[in-house]
């Protein structure tokens, strides 16, 4: 029986393999067949069928990327020692990057004492000894990766051919449309969202600013594009779930500039694939594939042109200004949404303050001179107190002690890892039994966990003391203490963020985790 008496079934299917159903079926047929295959194998093994079975599934995720939710959850369970065996249909289900898969099979799983079974590859790590088995596995994983790259090129070529025919290739329809039930590569009008799109174009053409359109949408409770898509399709996922969703200027400009709304299908604006190293590449307009008349337009070309002309951003005259190395440094942020503050009418206010009348962000406003004056008074006093701290030498000694302890712990961890790998190689070559291997490495695993905790505590201590008592830290404090007028450049050296909530409430976040004694004003 395996460790923890738990067997993890891992099932994966990528979009390219699919019949995912996109909102029609809960999961693809291939997922069902993989589950049936694994259940049959487990039922036929006397040891495995006595174990508790748990399942992790990634339906619609590429094997070339290991950042998959199901896989991540399974590995967290492995790290907690809750899984003793992982079973998959074949190696390609784990992944199609032969280096990464080989690392899991040859290093990570053995060190975690996790057995791995690949049914169709007739592989069981518990019975694989010597190098011949490992070489066979490496060849299979290499073939899987080469197949995936070749498949990526073929898919891209097929998509290009479809795009030239005017077929819509997006995973989800553009806001204002939905995919036709009869043909998923053709867009049909979504009446509810289409009215919002037409309203946006009409207001823009009438001269309403983009900020004014944003305010109108938020004040009238219009669902954002993300919220609307999530309501219409439970499979639609979008990051940033913890941030309050509001219409913004970028969302409105994205709609106003999209030629989809005048009946065109546009493809190949960007590319991200295995062949590009998964980097996002943006193509020139001359390389775009644009096909007209494939679906019903929501606005006329005249309205589209007028709306874009009247909302065109004004370009600032930067002639004679050296912009090389220019980087906008953010110091003041909204205490409610975390977005940067802007200066307007001699006041600092949240850039989302104008997005609606009932948002908390509207409270994040302070008079510019009063805010900068309060910050200056507080940070100068804090810096003076820290410079007069008699315990600065003790801080330096403590930081040095923690640094030496951290180095010693790292060396011990490296030594234990090397020793464990040596014992594992000896076990794989038949030089010791599994029981002997587990007996020799059991105490090592406990010590490695202890070292991890001690290293974390030492790193936290060093981070806490960073800048405190050091020459660099003292120079920063001296510079802040000597300030007689507001200088964002000097303050940024010691302050990470200043959160503004309005009505006099401000939080100063110092760099290095409050090492200079930051807090509320």
Helices and strands as residue ranges (DSSP letters): G 3-5, E 6-13, G 15-17, H 29-43, G 48-50, E 52-59, H 69-79, E 85-88, H 91-94, H 98-103, I 104-108, H 109-111, E 115-118, E 123-124, G 125-127, H 132-164, E 177-179, E 187-189, H 191-205, H 210-219, H 225-232, H 249-256, G 259-262, E 264-267, E 270-271, G 274-276, E 281-282, G 285-287, E 289-292, H 301-310, E 332-334, E 341-344, E 347-350, G 353-355, G 360-363, E 365-367, H 368-387, H 392-428, H 434-465, H 471-481, H 488-492, E 495-502, E 505-510, H 511-514
